[in-house]
Amino acid sequence: MEAAAMAEKDGISCEVIDLQTLYPYDGETLIKSHNKTGRCIISHEAPVTCGLGSELAAILQEKCFLRLEAPLLRICGYDTPFPMSHEPLYLPDKWKIYDGIKKTMNY
C-alpha cells in the first residue's frame, strides 16, 4: 500500500489486491484487474521460486497473455534459507515494490 501511495505521487495509479486466502484465491478479480491495466506485480514473503506468486503468474499468463503490456513481475523473498538476522534485506519492502512499479511502467 505504501508503494502504491508513493507511485501515486509520481502520477501512477495502482490497483492493490490483497488476497485473503491462498486457496481458493479470487482468480476472477485478478484477471479483471490485469485485463484493465495490462500489468501485474505479485509480491509475497516466500522465496520467488515455487511460491504462490509463481502459480498466480502462470494463471495470469495463461488467461491474459494477449493483454500483457509488460512482463509479469514477482517481488518476493530470495531463493535462500530465511535469514532471521537479515530479515529486512530478505523481505520485499515498499522500496523494492516501488522500484518494480517504475520498472513495469517503463517497460
Legacy VTK file of the C-alpha trace (Angstrom):
# vtk DataFile Version 3.0
C-alpha trace
ASCII
DATASET POLYDATA
POINTS 107 float
0.000 0.000 0.000
2.849 2.377 0.799
4.492 1.719 -2.568
1.194 2.418 -4.345
0.912 5.724 -2.469
4.472 6.604 -3.463
3.680 5.793 -7.112
0.523 7.915 -6.916
2.745 10.929 -6.188
4.500 10.190 -9.495
1.163 10.099 -11.333
0.983 6.290 -11.481
-2.339 4.820 -10.396
-2.051 1.365 -8.839
-4.726 -1.156 -8.019
-3.769 -3.218 -4.954
-5.404 -6.604 -4.416
-4.750 -8.253 -1.068
-5.677 -11.921 -1.330
-7.345 -13.005 1.883
-6.869 -16.722 1.246
-4.230 -18.701 -0.583
-6.697 -21.290 -1.781
-9.213 -20.770 -3.094
-7.995 -17.406 -4.334
-10.110 -14.863 -6.179
-8.840 -15.514 -9.691
-11.682 -13.585 -11.305
-10.654 -10.368 -9.537
-7.011 -10.886 -10.535
-7.909 -11.454 -14.182
-10.252 -8.422 -14.308
-7.599 -6.192 -12.772
-4.870 -7.442 -15.094
-7.056 -7.014 -18.181
-7.848 -3.452 -17.095
-4.218 -2.418 -16.554
-2.213 -4.835 -18.719
0.364 -5.045 -15.940
0.819 -7.089 -12.787
3.256 -7.163 -9.878
2.982 -10.086 -7.482
4.608 -9.769 -4.083
4.869 -12.179 -1.184
7.382 -13.026 1.536
8.177 -16.581 0.431
11.049 -17.332 -1.969
10.391 -16.392 -5.573
10.769 -20.000 -6.809
7.839 -22.337 -6.111
5.908 -19.691 -4.193
2.256 -18.801 -4.611
3.340 -15.952 -6.881
4.576 -18.486 -9.433
1.139 -20.088 -9.588
-0.619 -16.732 -9.859
1.777 -15.622 -12.597
1.153 -18.850 -14.525
-2.631 -18.432 -14.309
-2.457 -14.799 -15.433
-0.071 -15.709 -18.253
-2.498 -18.393 -19.478
-5.648 -16.283 -19.179
-4.376 -12.787 -20.072
-1.437 -13.271 -22.432
-2.790 -11.112 -25.257
-3.440 -8.211 -22.885
0.066 -8.027 -21.418
1.598 -4.546 -21.616
4.663 -5.616 -19.613
6.032 -8.914 -18.289
4.555 -10.143 -15.024
6.883 -9.181 -12.192
7.344 -11.079 -8.932
8.856 -9.259 -5.977
9.425 -11.873 -3.313
11.993 -13.223 -0.920
15.242 -14.594 -2.291
15.841 -18.263 -3.075
17.849 -18.812 0.083
17.073 -20.021 3.591
15.233 -17.340 5.548
17.884 -15.272 7.377
16.393 -14.151 10.687
19.158 -11.652 11.384
18.907 -10.096 7.893
15.125 -10.117 7.581
14.860 -6.515 6.286
17.188 -7.356 3.406
15.328 -10.561 2.539
11.701 -9.459 2.599
10.077 -7.325 -0.083
9.605 -3.774 1.145
7.998 -0.602 -0.160
11.202 0.433 -1.937
11.577 -2.857 -3.823
7.915 -2.753 -4.805
8.103 0.918 -5.798
11.122 0.151 -7.976
9.137 -2.704 -9.546
6.229 -0.373 -10.266
8.521 2.063 -12.087
10.206 -0.786 -13.972
6.857 -2.193 -15.080
5.517 1.189 -16.163
8.678 1.993 -18.138
8.741 -1.326 -19.987
LINES 1 108
107 0 1 2 3 4 5 6 7 8 9 10 11 12 13 14 15 16 17 18 19 20 21 22 23 24 25 26 27 28 29 30 31 32 33 34 35 36 37 38 39 40 41 42 43 44 45 46 47 48 49 50 51 52 53 54 55 56 57 58 59 60 61 62 63 64 65 66 67 68 69 70 71 72 73 74 75 76 77 78 79 80 81 82 83 84 85 86 87 88 89 90 91 92 93 94 95 96 97 98 99 100 101 102 103 104 105 106
